[in-house]
Amino acid sequence: MNGKKKLRVGWFSFSCSEDSTIMFTELLNDHYKEWKHLVEFKYFLPLQKREDFSEMDVAFIEGAIASLAQEKKVKQIRNLAKKVVAIGSCACIGMPSSQRNLFDEKTREEISQVMLRFSYADKVKKVSDVVPVDDMVNGCPMDTKVFLQVLTKYLHEFGVA
């Protein structure tokens, strides 16, 4: 680090298609030269082998919460992050991942072995059902214009830009 303050961010993905992760990675194609001086990735597994699961300014959380283990991790993330942003439809409204919450009894029985095998919870939740969320970037995939606005907001709020 060159002594200049950077926004410490984490990008986390739970139950979803990870289309917003792909969109974010594509945004890096256009913004990498600018962001490398402004953003420090504490946690972003698609780009890093290491996991720095420590204090961060902003945690971007993509995906719905489908298990007790995921709930626990989201709560840990909330404790480590000053701000949490729900990314994509699954994180913001739970859908389409939470469609199984609407299944009839016969369908629930048909998927019961999968639910057991992966230790899924009875209900899929949106991120704000588990922890307080400071911002949301909806869409499937996320609306990249809104994402850029939210990122810019936090770059200013944390005195980076």
C-alpha positions as CSV (number, residue, x, y, z in Angstrom):
1,M,0.0,0.0,0.0
2,N,1.4,3.4,-0.9
3,G,0.3,5.2,2.2
4,K,-2.9,6.4,0.7
5,K,-6.1,5.2,2.3
6,K,-8.1,2.5,0.4
7,L,-11.6,1.3,0.9
8,R,-11.4,-2.2,2.4
9,V,-14.0,-4.4,0.8
10,G,-15.2,-8.0,0.8
11,W,-17.3,-9.7,-1.8
12,F,-19.2,-12.7,-0.5
13,S,-21.5,-15.1,-2.4
14,F,-24.1,-17.4,-1.0
15,S,-27.1,-19.2,-2.7
16,C,-27.4,-17.8,-6.2
17,S,-26.2,-18.0,-9.8
18,E,-23.3,-15.7,-9.0
19,D,-24.2,-13.5,-12.0
20,S,-23.5,-10.4,-10.1
21,T,-20.0,-11.7,-9.3
22,I,-19.5,-12.1,-13.0
23,M,-20.8,-8.5,-13.6
24,F,-18.5,-7.1,-11.0
25,T,-15.5,-9.0,-12.5
26,E,-16.5,-7.5,-15.9
27,L,-16.5,-4.0,-14.2
28,L,-12.9,-4.6,-13.2
29,N,-12.1,-4.7,-16.9
30,D,-13.1,-1.1,-17.2
31,H,-12.1,0.2,-13.8
32,Y,-9.1,-1.8,-12.6
33,K,-6.5,1.0,-13.2
34,E,-8.7,3.4,-11.1
35,W,-9.8,1.0,-8.4
36,K,-6.3,-0.5,-7.7
37,H,-5.4,2.8,-6.0
38,L,-8.8,3.1,-4.2
39,V,-9.9,-0.4,-3.2
40,E,-8.3,-3.1,-1.1
41,F,-9.9,-6.5,-1.5
42,K,-10.0,-8.2,1.9
43,Y,-12.0,-11.1,0.6
44,F,-12.9,-11.9,-3.0
45,L,-12.4,-15.6,-3.7
46,P,-12.9,-15.4,-7.5
47,L,-9.8,-13.2,-7.6
48,Q,-7.7,-14.4,-4.6
49,K,-6.5,-17.6,-3.2
50,R,-6.2,-16.2,0.2
51,E,-9.1,-15.4,2.5
52,D,-8.6,-12.3,4.7
53,F,-11.7,-12.6,6.9
54,S,-11.0,-9.5,8.9
55,E,-12.4,-6.0,9.5
56,M,-13.6,-4.2,6.4
57,D,-15.3,-1.0,5.4
58,V,-17.9,-2.5,3.1
59,A,-19.1,-6.1,2.6
60,F,-21.0,-6.8,-0.6
61,I,-23.1,-9.9,-0.1
62,E,-24.6,-11.7,-3.1
63,G,-27.2,-14.5,-2.8
64,A,-29.9,-15.7,-0.5
65,I,-29.2,-17.4,2.8
66,A,-30.2,-21.0,2.6
67,S,-28.6,-22.7,5.7
68,L,-27.8,-22.1,9.3
69,A,-24.1,-22.2,8.4
70,Q,-24.7,-19.4,5.9
71,E,-26.6,-17.4,8.5
72,K,-23.7,-17.7,10.9
73,K,-21.2,-16.5,8.3
74,V,-23.4,-13.5,7.3
75,K,-23.6,-12.5,11.0
76,Q,-19.8,-12.8,11.2
77,I,-19.5,-10.6,8.1
78,R,-21.9,-8.0,9.6
79,N,-19.7,-7.9,12.7
80,L,-16.6,-7.3,10.6
81,A,-18.1,-4.7,8.2
82,K,-19.0,-1.1,8.8
83,K,-21.5,-1.3,5.9
84,V,-23.3,-4.2,4.3
85,V,-24.7,-4.0,0.8
86,A,-27.1,-6.7,-0.5
87,I,-26.2,-7.5,-4.1
88,G,-28.6,-9.0,-6.6
89,S,-32.2,-10.2,-6.4
90,C,-31.5,-13.3,-4.2
91,A,-29.8,-11.1,-1.6
92,C,-32.3,-8.2,-1.8
93,I,-35.6,-10.0,-2.1
94,G,-34.7,-13.7,-1.7
95,M,-36.0,-14.6,-5.2
96,P,-35.5,-16.7,-7.2
97,S,-33.6,-18.8,-4.6
98,S,-36.4,-18.7,-2.1
99,Q,-38.9,-20.2,-4.5
100,R,-38.6,-23.4,-2.5
101,N,-40.3,-21.6,0.4
102,L,-43.5,-21.9,-1.7
103,F,-43.2,-25.6,-2.5
104,D,-46.2,-27.8,-1.7
105,E,-45.8,-30.8,0.7
106,K,-45.2,-33.3,-2.1
107,T,-42.4,-31.3,-3.6
108,R,-40.8,-30.7,-0.2
109,E,-40.8,-34.5,0.3
110,E,-39.2,-35.0,-3.1
111,I,-36.3,-32.6,-2.2
112,S,-35.9,-33.7,1.5
113,Q,-32.8,-35.8,0.8
114,V,-31.1,-32.9,-0.9
115,M,-32.1,-30.6,2.0
116,L,-30.6,-33.0,4.5
117,R,-27.4,-33.7,2.4
118,F,-26.6,-30.0,2.2
119,S,-27.9,-29.0,5.7
120,Y,-30.3,-26.5,4.2
121,A,-32.6,-24.6,6.5
122,D,-36.4,-25.0,6.1
123,K,-36.7,-21.5,4.7
124,V,-34.4,-19.4,2.4
125,K,-34.0,-15.8,3.5
126,K,-32.9,-12.6,2.0
127,V,-29.9,-11.0,3.6
128,S,-31.9,-8.4,5.6
129,D,-33.9,-11.2,7.2
130,V,-30.6,-12.2,8.9
131,V,-28.6,-8.9,9.4
132,P,-29.2,-5.2,9.0
133,V,-28.4,-4.0,5.4
134,D,-27.2,-0.5,4.6
135,D,-27.8,-0.5,0.9
136,M,-29.1,-2.8,-1.9
137,V,-28.3,-3.2,-5.5
138,N,-31.1,-5.2,-7.0
139,G,-31.4,-7.1,-10.3
140,C,-30.5,-10.5,-11.6
141,P,-27.8,-9.8,-12.4
142,M,-27.2,-6.6,-10.4
143,D,-27.8,-3.2,-12.0
144,T,-24.1,-2.2,-12.6
145,K,-25.0,1.6,-12.8
146,V,-26.5,1.4,-9.3
147,F,-23.5,-0.6,-8.1
148,L,-21.1,2.0,-9.3
149,Q,-23.2,4.7,-7.5
150,V,-23.1,2.8,-4.3
151,L,-19.4,2.1,-4.6
152,T,-18.7,5.8,-5.3
153,K,-20.9,6.8,-2.3
154,Y,-18.7,4.6,0.0
155,L,-15.5,5.8,-1.5
156,H,-16.5,9.3,-0.6
157,E,-18.1,8.4,2.8
158,F,-14.9,6.6,3.9
159,G,-12.6,9.5,2.7
160,V,-10.9,7.5,-0.1
161,A,-12.1,9.6,-3.1
